[in-house]
Amino acid sequence: MGSLSIWHWLVVILVVVLLFGRGKISDLMGDVAKGINSFKRGLADDEDEKTAAKPIETKTAEKEPS
């Protein structure tokens, strides 16, 4: 009852190809790849902004002599 055999996977793949067709699946995978590349570029841009930004200087309050 546990895992699926190779025949189950072949039937699932056949049904998916019949329902969506080869063209739609390749278009969908292309869109997924574009999304992943866009996400990676966004992460790289964030890293560039962090390294390019100047660190904020914090002012420490001077202690008054007692």
N, C-alpha and C positions, 0 to 999 in steps of 0.2 A: 504494500500500500504506500510505501514511502516515496521514492523518487520516480520520475518519469523515464521510460525507456527511449531508445532512439526512435522507435516507431511513433511514439506519441509526439516527439518533437517534429518529425517529418510531417505528420498530419497537421500540426499547428502551423508550421511554416507554409504548407500548401494552402491552407485556408486563408491565411493572411495574404498570400500572393494573389489568390483568386479574388478576394474581396477588394484589395487596394490596387492591384496591378503593379507591374514593375516600375512604371513611370512615377507613380505617386510616392512609392517607397523611396526611390532615389532622390526625388525632390525633397521629401521629408528629411532624409539623412543629410542632404546639402544644407537645409535650413538649420538643422541641429548643429552642424559643423560651423556655420557662420555665427551662430549664437555662442558657441564655445570660444571661438576666436575673439569675438567682441568682448566676452567676459574676461579673457586673458589680457586683452589690451587695456581694459578698464583697471584691472589690478596693477598692471605695469605703470599706468598713468598715476595711480594713487601712490605707488612707491616713489616715482619721480618727484611728485609734489612734496612728499615728506622729506626727501633728501635735499630738495632745492629750497625749502622754507627755512628761514633763519630761526634759530631757537629763541624763544621768548625769554628775556631776562627778567628774573623775578627780583623784586626789591625786598630786602629783608629789613624789618623794622629795627632801628638801632635801639639798643637798650639804654634807658636813661640811668645815669649813676644814682644810687640811692644814698 
